[in-house]
């Protein structure tokens, strides 16, 4: 449903993404793995139109979106949950969520916008709906950020480091929710995640990015059993792998 | 209909192309970063990995052939450190040093998937008793099929390439339903069956999956009739992975090539020009997923053509025509590859022999025979019969030592082969 060919992304003079091709199918979760500065965030930003210093092809369900603005891209059904959540801490939870529905307001009235499906996914947010978002725990704030992105009713959700700063148990909960989004709502998800092992366990395929290039692509289970990738990106069992 | 992996075997052509482009680009990046040989050929042509923007851009990259592999032996083209290699195999090495090929854990697993597709496509299931009569060992045939059959859950008899009489005995005892062997072995079995006067209906055999040497429809019909089976073709080569590269389905209308693992091109063997669909030429393969020993644009020396038409079986992956010819002059005698260059070397070692020889190949009762007619040098013999016999025996024994086959040698007058332009001529009467 999303097809990218030879995408290059520049920050000023620096080329952060160098001719990347990737795709995601309906009802699929894919993971982008790579060290800091490999170009993962730049790639996500380019997809949703936040960086226009780009070259290549991005095709979404038959539409070329490379020249479109962010709001047009969101309207078509691609939403980003940015790194560090970027929620408005001085606003209430419900207002934060409502902001996510912004693209729908051209056709719908504010009063007709329902938060129900967000509250079904994240019951805790219903209890906190009137609280300022900044008073919530890290995990709950991440739920607000995901909820906000979902309010635009996306077909593809991009998540940049959703687990940053969260406790392991909370991270697992977040991933389970993402998995359910795919299973129940049929939303495809592109994950950029430091906790690559966990992300691969929930995804079908993965891409490995090194200094702006994709150097490996495959089924998640294959990447998980590739010792070079385990050594470089998956951290755990480091000693076991290198001491062999 | 039997399709092992519907997800990948029935992908839409457009989807296949995106998939292949991603794999190809990742492969090229990996090779360029890690292997000096590739960095060198890219630099020489003044290209960067990023210049490969579409599948057809692959033609900017030079071909690889057996000589390149040989020059970089043993590990020069390995893309992983040895600690990640879990298996070695090698090519037969009839033309020189055998070439070592390595496999990572994922490679072995992918290989088994490919062979599982091959087996399942002709209807092999976990209910089958599979007799693998390919040689086990460095040759990829035995273990390659073994792992694939295991993946399907079939009951395997790892009999290897023992003599046909013994094969037949096991086949009767174990009620083998599937035979995996060379066509030559199948022909031998048919002969033994006849010789021992065994009724073919006493066997439980229903499928023969044959390969590792070229064979035609005539041989197929003969084998199917004599053994009362359905016989299918498959294609593979050790340099690429082993068996499982391409396989027939039950419709027998060409061999399906697993495009999620391999990128195939057909080229004009003389000019290197890439040819279109249905045009006959040399098959060039790129391994898209291989980790340990990936190859970029490897010239297989096999002549075939490509069809992208959807098959009746439902598969959308491309098909190659059954292989008939090669670009080099290799002759296959009862499953053994004979290279005329090697024979040429043997002939030239004898001072009393001339420059030209003719290789005549024929088939009697399903068995291949080879006869070599060699010119004698004028004046080098005193026309003594014992000299003729001696030199004939020397040649025969050298060929026996090299190829483990029996041959007929005929010495002919010094100018009688002067009509042959090259050093040798091959006359294949099969």
HADDOCK unambig.tbl for C-alpha pairs under 7 A between the chains (distance, minus, plus):
assign (segid A and resid 6 and name CA) (segid B and resid 53 and name CA) 6.12 0.50 0.50
assign (segid A and resid 19 and name CA) (segid B and resid 50 and name CA) 5.90 0.50 0.50
assign (segid A and resid 21 and name CA) (segid B and resid 22 and name CA) 5.41 0.50 0.50
assign (segid A and resid 22 and name CA) (segid B and resid 22 and name CA) 6.09 0.50 0.50
assign (segid A and resid 213 and name CA) (segid B and resid 29 and name CA) 6.94 0.50 0.50
assign (segid A and resid 214 and name CA) (segid B and resid 26 and name CA) 5.24 0.50 0.50
assign (segid A and resid 215 and name CA) (segid B and resid 26 and name CA) 4.35 0.50 0.50
assign (segid A and resid 215 and name CA) (segid B and resid 27 and name CA) 6.54 0.50 0.50
assign (segid A and resid 215 and name CA) (segid B and resid 29 and name CA) 5.53 0.50 0.50
assign (segid A and resid 215 and name CA) (segid B and resid 30 and name CA) 5.17 0.50 0.50
assign (segid A and resid 216 and name CA) (segid B and resid 26 and name CA) 5.24 0.50 0.50
assign (segid A and resid 216 and name CA) (segid B and resid 27 and name CA) 7.00 0.50 0.50
assign (segid A and resid 217 and name CA) (segid B and resid 23 and name CA) 6.49 0.50 0.50
assign (segid A and resid 217 and name CA) (segid B and resid 26 and name CA) 6.83 0.50 0.50
assign (segid A and resid 222 and name CA) (segid B and resid 106 and name CA) 6.30 0.50 0.50
